[in-house]
Amino acid sequence: MLAIEDYNEAIRLKPDYANYYNDRGNSYNKLGQHQRALDDYTKAIRLKPDYAEAYNNRGTIYGKLSQYQRAIEDFNKAIYIKQDYADAYNNRGITYFRQGNNKHCCDDIHKACKLGKCKH
């Protein structure tokens, strides 16, 4: 909770800095406060439309909420912005797996592995 208070203060001092919203969203995510995390990731994206990490993070929350199409859209956007983004490929692959789309899942997991995101 202390981290969130620190981010609140940082946002108060610099309200247009997207990274603070993304980082606070990560803290909310760890606490299981998914709606607050979504709100912060969305705010970060509004402030910085090319913020691949915020799209990836928001996609993971949508995935946790079983909103798979929205998750895939965010992972697609993250990959469009940052084409070598291994985490986004990995997360999109997991989401495809949850949808039962094994071909796309395997393609993305292999791509993530080629980019250095392999789990042995």
N, C-alpha and C positions, 0 to 999 in steps of 0.2 A: 504494500500500500504506500510505502514511503516513496517508491519510484513514481507512482502516479501523482503524488503531491508535488514532487520535484518537476515533473512534466507540466502539471497545471501551472506552476509558477513560471516555468520557461515559456509556455504558451502565452501567459499573461504579458510577459516582457517582450516576446517576439511572436505575435499571433499569425504572422504570414510565413513562418518557417515550417515547411511541410514535414521535415524529418521528425520534429517533435510530436506531431500527430501520429505519424507512423510508429514511432517508438512507444508512445503511450498506448496505441492500439495493440502493440505486442504485449504490453503489460496486462491490458484488459483480457487479451486472448488467454494468457497464462492463468488468469483468475477465472476463466470460463464465462466471462461477461462478453458474449459474442456480439450483441447489438451495439454495445459501446465500442468494441473493437471495429466493427463495420463502419460505424459513424466516423471514427477517427481515420480509418484508411480512406474513406470516401472524401473526407476533408483534405487529407494529404494529396489525393489525386486532383482535387479541384485546384489546389494551390500550385501543384506541379504536375501537369498532365502527362509528362513523360517519365513518371516515377515508377519504373518497372517493379521495384520491390514492393511498393504499396499495392499495385495490382496483384502481385503474387500473394501477398499476405491476405488481401481481401478474398481472393479466390480460395484460399485454404479455409477461411471462415464459411464461405458459401458451401464448400464441400462438407464441412462438419454439420451444416444445417440441411444437408441432402438437397441443396439447390445446385445440382450438378451442371446444368446448362449455364447458369450465371458464373459458376466457378470456371468452367472451360473458357467462357468469354474473357474473363479476367486473365487467365493463364495465356490465352492467345495474345492479348494486348501486351502482357509482360514480355512475351517472346518476340513480338513485333518490334518492341522498343529495344530489347536487348537480346539479340539473336543467339547468343551463346549462354543463355541463362539456364544453367543445368537444373537448378531447383524448380523453375517453372515447368520445364519438360517433365521432371520427375513427378511433380504435383499433378500436372495434367494427365500423366499416365495413370496415376493412382485413381484419379477421378474417372477416367475412361474404364478402368477395371471395375469400379463400383457400379458403372452403368452396364457392365457386361460386354463392353466393346474391347475384346481382347487384342484385336489386331492393332488398333490405335494405341492401346496400352503398351504393347510390346515395342512398337515403333518409338514411342516417347521414352520409355525406360532405357532402351538401347541408346537413344540419342543422349539422354542424361548421362549414361555411363561413359559414352565417348567424350563427353565434356567434363568428366572427372567426378561425377556424382554416382559412384557405384557402391553398393552395399554388399560386402562379401560375407 
